[in-house]
Amino acid sequence: MSETWYLKTSQEVLVDLETSAGGLTHNEAESRRAKYGLNILPQKKPKTARSILFSQLANFLILLLLVAFLISLFTEPFSHSAVLLLVIILNVVMGFVLEFRAEKALEALKKIFTYKTVVLREGKEEVVEVSQLVPGDMVVLRQGDRIPADLRLFEAFELKIDESALTGESVPSAKFTKPLTQKTALVDQENMVFSGTLTVSGAGKGIVVAIGSDSEIGKIAYGVQKAEDKTPLQKRLDYLGKILAIFSLALVAVIFILGLVRGTNILSLFNYSVALFVSAVPESLPTIVTLALAVGIIKMAKNRAIVRKLPAIETLASINIICADKTGTLTKNEMTVKKIWLAPNGDSNSQNNEIKIAGEGYSPEPKIEAKSEPIKKLILAGCLANSAKLSFNQREDKWKIIGDPTEGALLVLGEKAQITSELDNHQKIHELVFEEKRRLMSTVSKQAAGVFVYTKGAPRTVLDISEISEKDRKITEQQVDQMAQKGYRVLALAYKKLADDSQMTPQNLEKDLHFLGLVGLIDPPAAGVAEALKLCQKAKIKTVIISGDHELTTMAVARNLGLNITQENTLTGEELQKMSSQELRKIIDRIIIFARTSPVQKSKILRALKDKGYLVAMTGDGVNDAPALKEADIGIAMGQRGQDVAKEAADIILADDKFPTIEKAVEFGRAIHENIRKFITLLLAANFEELVLVSIAFLVGWPQPFTTLQILWINLITDSFPALALAFDPPDKEIMLEPPKDPQKSLLKPIFWYAFWVSLLVLIGEIIIFYRYLSGGNIVEARTMVFTLVVVFESFLVFSIRSKKPFWQGGFFQNRFLVGAVVFSILAQLLVLYTPLAKPMGAQPLTIAQWGIIIMMCFASFMILELAKIIKLPKRS
């Protein structure tokens, strides 16, 4: 492919790529995809099953066990060595399965979210996945879009691109379409836009000239790829693992020295020490944490919340403020024009100017008749000051909007009035995209009668740039307030004819307009929002509504959602602008609605909340929202209406743009946090218990309470499978009745204390059992009793750990994976005791009476743990 597209005219590029201004046909696009492949960047190869297996075999702990196996061949009976080899193989298989599943889950995460773009195919706009682009495709660019491939610009309206990701230049680059006259560096190719950069303003179209690894960023993709960041918890657990390894190694070294002093065979002692060290170090902990995070993220994605950054999972559990946009998040985002109000023209009776519109959603039914020229002009202006597209999806049998829902609603109005056929007589020659500081959007159209400007925007802003009498302005402003009070979102429309080829700037185009009137749009509350808001209140999470709409409109929507709103807890953007940061902090606790705000004011709101100690989740969808999304503890972008700039800045993307999805994401975040706490507790409690018992036995001069194989068996069977099953534990039904997690409180400190007390509890029983049966002179019987006691108790313990409520309050068998893991552990233990495996394991069959003692002691310990929950169980409201 040519690398000097910028030297050619756009028409020459069309010819060279055998395409047209209307884009490729579907068949040609399919043909080219087969030839050029997918538009994806080269990626590092994922770990293969073979590489994972080899990494398991090269694991330091496994290598230690293999050394122990080789030694046992010369020091122990063959049956002992065979069982040791079996245990090593099972450890390798278990580690392989864990890491393989974690790797597959992480690979699945990469496929959860895919960027989409708008292309022209056969002259019509279509939304496609970025990976489906091919050379010759015509891509439509709008403000906030992520550039999906390298493009030679075909059209550019005030287009500026943030190319910092590729060139390092922090100032956005202005773009145009004319060819350059000489070869130049990438940074100066002003008629080109490149994959991975961002549209910060303007609009345009571009022809795909390079995709995937042929794109500029694709050529350096291997160099720019970064390893996946670990979460703070993962880093803390890595540190914990190192500390435990050092502590265990020191303790095992002491035991080894004591054994030598007592004359124990050095090779047998080495094998025993290796087994103890392997058992004490929770080597599977990081893998299980990764798996739990990945499984949780996949579940969240299925519930329409796509996590882009792993640390967000931990933060979700601590969120205590959600700042949510009104439109589309709390409402359906299905704008429908329900009322037209024509400019008064001196008529004091504004009711004569009002036309009510029937129908719901995007269906252009029922039809209406534009009975007068003013009505027709107003509706036509709404269709022309517009960059959305309305089309009927045959497959889904429904009307759909490509672009902004508000603009789509104006197109639906045009379809109802049956005037959209007239749009073909208007050629758009320029567009001024909506900017928050202007609060306007304008287009310039050429038609038989001349060149016209059509503008829509916030009513007072449109009135400011229109030629209108003071009397008519007051009447209009009163109408705006009345409509807003009833919950309408209000837009104003205006136009003018250009006398000459004015410079295409806002200063020249957006002034001295002829005011046409108002449209009132209704966006009803979305299903489930009121219930989700109540759940957040119970979970001690405050919801703050941020809206660019009139305060009366926003208050009406909030009341419809069940919120108790007064003027006292509402603040407008104008009032916010006048406040200092200190003044805002003083009153922000009582504010529930921020109305008429601009996206840039979100950062001021965010900082005030964070200064008061809140952990904030902030929603956003536009270019100007990106700074606040980055600054928030959790940035949440809209997946449907959100611009790519916002998605790049966010931690989480909502696939459905709905508030209940945020509430559900918090619920999942809390559940994942709880599951991680559960299996860390299980692993630490189990490891402490065995290590301390062995240490006490050596210190008081008793025989070893476990054989080498018994230690490894406990580690493999009871520690691994139940811990893994806890990663799949479903959320507690009452998890959203608890307050947010305090991020300042250590997660590990209470776990250590719990593990210590649990270990102490069972340790007393183990010492009593071991001493009692050791006194009888049968060491095999004593070891078997303690060995089985540990296995059975840990099976009881896992059910106690999985819930904060006593077992009689329900949910005991809620996790079928856990039930299966415990049943497997018990069956495996029976296999060891009642088959020929017993002898090499250093065990013997137990009598019914002995089983009774074990079960009675385990149940008693279990009941102590369950009764202790009653004291600590928080009151439920």
Secondary structure as UniProt FT lines:
FT   HELIX           5..7
FT   HELIX           10..16
FT   TURN            17..18
FT   TURN            21..22
FT   HELIX           26..36
FT   HELIX           49..57
FT   HELIX           60..75
FT   HELIX           78..110
FT   TURN            111..112
FT   STRAND          116..121
FT   TURN            122..123
FT   STRAND          124..129
FT   HELIX           130..132
FT   TURN            135..136
FT   STRAND          138..141
FT   TURN            143..144
FT   STRAND          150..162
FT   HELIX           164..167
FT   STRAND          173..174
FT   HELIX           186..188
FT   TURN            190..191
FT   STRAND          192..193
FT   TURN            195..196
FT   STRAND          198..210
FT   HELIX           212..214
FT   HELIX           216..219
FT   HELIX           221..224
FT   HELIX           232..261
FT   TURN            262..263
FT   HELIX           266..280
FT   TURN            283..284
FT   HELIX           285..302
FT   TURN            303..304
FT   STRAND          305..307
FT   HELIX           311..316
FT   TURN            317..318
FT   STRAND          321..325
FT   TURN            327..330
FT   STRAND          336..342
FT   TURN            345..346
FT   HELIX           350..353
FT   STRAND          354..356
FT   TURN            361..362
FT   HELIX           373..384
FT   STRAND          389..393
FT   TURN            394..397
FT   STRAND          398..402
FT   HELIX           405..416
FT   TURN            417..418
FT   HELIX           420..425
FT   STRAND          427..435
FT   TURN            436..439
FT   STRAND          440..447
FT   TURN            448..449
FT   STRAND          450..457
FT   HELIX           459..464
FT   HELIX           470..485
FT   TURN            486..487
FT   STRAND          489..497
FT   HELIX           506..509
FT   STRAND          513..522
FT   TURN            527..528
FT   HELIX           529..538
FT   TURN            539..540
FT   STRAND          542..546
FT   HELIX           551..560
FT   TURN            561..562
FT   HELIX           567..569
FT   STRAND          570..572
FT   HELIX           573..578
FT   HELIX           581..587
FT   HELIX           588..590
FT   STRAND          593..595
FT   TURN            599..600
FT   HELIX           601..611
FT   TURN            612..613
FT   STRAND          616..620
FT   HELIX           623..625
FT   HELIX           626..631
FT   STRAND          634..638
FT   HELIX           644..649
FT   STRAND          652..654
FT   HELIX           659..700
FT   HELIX           708..714
FT   HELIX           715..720
FT   HELIX           721..726
FT   TURN            727..728
FT   TURN            733..734
FT   HELIX           735..737
FT   TURN            743..744
FT   HELIX           748..774
FT   TURN            775..777
FT   HELIX           779..801
FT   HELIX           807..809
FT   TURN            812..813
FT   HELIX           816..833
FT   TURN            836..837
FT   HELIX           838..841
FT   HELIX           848..872
//
